[in-house]
Structure formats: C-alpha cells, structure tokens
Amino acid sequence: MTNTNELLRQRFAEAVQEREAILATTIPLREQRDAIVAKARAIEVKSQPLDDQIKEAEAPLYDLNNEIARISRALDGATGAEEA
C-alpha cells in the first residue's frame, strides 16, 4: 500500500517534469522576444537625446498653458474676438 507522502512525491516529480516540458517549448519564443526587446532598447537609447531636447523646448508650455486656462476662465470661455 502506498502512503500519502509517496503519492505526493510521485505527483511532485510528474509536475516538475510537466513544468520543464512546457518551459522548454517557450525557450525559442523567449529568445525571439529578448532579441526584439534588445533592439527596442537600443532605439530608445538613440532617441533619448531627442526626448531631452523636446522636453527642454516645451518646458515653457506648462506656464503658458496655465495662463491660457486662467484667461479662458476669466472670459467664461468666450476667447474669440468680440464682434463690433
């Protein structure tokens, strides 16, 4: 008669084998994904200086947008030219 611990050990070994078989099928997929991610990161590094330039050039927009919003509220949204 098999005791519970023996059954658990047997199922444990089976489950580990199943896990390893599943992981083995994903190795090529993971390698493909990792290659794509590496290329994307390289592109990201190349684009960083442009991001920095854009951020610096657009820095005044925060205050400018706040000013535009304050003026719009003061005019109750009627920001177009008044008719004579």
N, C-alpha and C positions, 0 to 999 in steps of 0.2 A: 504494500500500500504506500502510495506517495504522500508525503506530508505537504502542508501548505507552503513551507519555505522552499522545498524543491520545485514545486509548481511555479512559485514566484520567480525563482532563479531562472527556470526554463523560459518563462514568458519574458523576463528581462533580457535574456540573451537573444530571443527572437526579435523583440522590439528594437534592440540595438542594431541588429542586422538589417531590419527594415529601414531604420533611420539612415544607416550608412548607404544602403542601396538608393534611397531617394536623393540623398546629398550627392552621390556620385553622378546622378543624372543632371544635376544642376551645375556641375563644375564648368562645362563649356559655356553655359549661359552666363555664369558669373564672370568668366574671363572676358567674354564679349562686352558685358556691361562695364567692367572695370576699364577696358580699353577705351570705350566711349566716354566714360567719366573723366579719364585722364586727359583726353583731347579737349573736352569741355573746360576743364580746369585750366589747361594751357591757354585756351582762348580767353577765358576770364581774366587771367593774369595780364594778357596783352591789352585787354580793354580797360583795365583799371586806371591807367593814366587818363584816358578819355573821361571815365566816370569822375575822376578828381577835377578835371577841367570844367566839366559840366556843372558839378556841384559848386565850384568856386564862382563860375559865371552867373549861376542862378541864385546865389546867396542873397542878393538884394530883393528877390521876389517875395520872400516871407513878409518883410515890412511893407513892400509895395502892395501886396495882396490884402494885407490888413488895412492899409489906408483906403484902398478901393472899397473894401467891405464897409468901413466906417462911413465913407462918403455916401455909399449907396443906401445905408440905413438912414442917414440924416436926410436924404432926399426921398425917403419912403419908396425906394426902388425906381423913382422917376429920373433916371440918369441920362435920358436923351435930351437933345436940345429943345428948349421951350419954343412954342410957336408964338409968333408976334401977333 
